[in-house]
Amino acid sequence: MMKEFSTEYKESIGEASTVHILKIFDKFTQSNWLIADTYNSLIAAFGKRFDEFSFKELAAFNLGLSRVGLRQQDILTESVKRITDFADKVEESG
């Protein structure tokens, strides 16, 4: 299944929901998949739907990156920025 995704479905993953992107990403990172092209497709899908991910999903995606040693500083920075911006808005309105 993983090899099939890597060759057949990587182009269409950007149309998947955040839940599905995260589940697929988690499956690959937990199995320590080593094909960078697969991760590039999943990271592109993550970027496409970035604003739709919940804070918990953002954290899970970053954990997966860390699990396989992918240093995506831009993703971590933007995830933290989104979370802190939200916290600032809540504090201002509270």
Secondary structure, 3 states (H helix, E strand, C coil): CHHHHHHHHCCCHHHCCHHHHHHHHHHHHHCCCCCHHHHHHHHHHHHHCHHHCCHHHHHHHHHHHHHCCCCCHHHHHHHHHHHHHHHHHHHHHC
